[in-house]
Amino acid sequence: MSQISLTEDGALKKGLLYCPCGCGHVMKGAPLTMNEVEILRLRWDGMSVKEIAGRRCVSIKTVDAHLSNLRIKTGLNDIASLFRWGLREGILQP
């Protein structure tokens, strides 16, 4: 189980955030942001993307972008796999 720790920019420690070429693409294995962690936890709690967007006062597209970044960073393609990964890493609680 990994322990969550933050860097000064709000990202979880481990790896790079973005592609080193400067193109701005998120890389597999990049650290998770606190927003990504929070959205994963809210989805785990049963909230819909629309409910999360309303609660966080952001657009649905923003929530979808965070979930997409989670899938890229973890290399996982669906929410069930993200949940299993989150449980294994100690990000989600059973």
Phi, psi and omega in degrees: 000131179271146175264139181277125173223148186252149170270175181298331182274008177087006179266151175288144180291143178129122169067192180263154174280314187230164178307133184293346181284351178089009182285344178092359179285141176285141181255148172300136180087357179293154180293150178278146173274163178296327177298317179296317178298314181298317180294320176299318179295320179293321176296319178300324179284359174099006180281145176280166177301319180297318179295319179297316179301316179295317181295322184266000180057045175230170180281160176300323179298326178294315178298315178300322179296318178297318179294322177296317177297322176300316180296320179294311184296326182267343184076018181254149189253351183218164185294325179297318178294321176297320178297314180299317179298314180300321177294315180298322182275355179082010179282324178251149178250135180295000000 
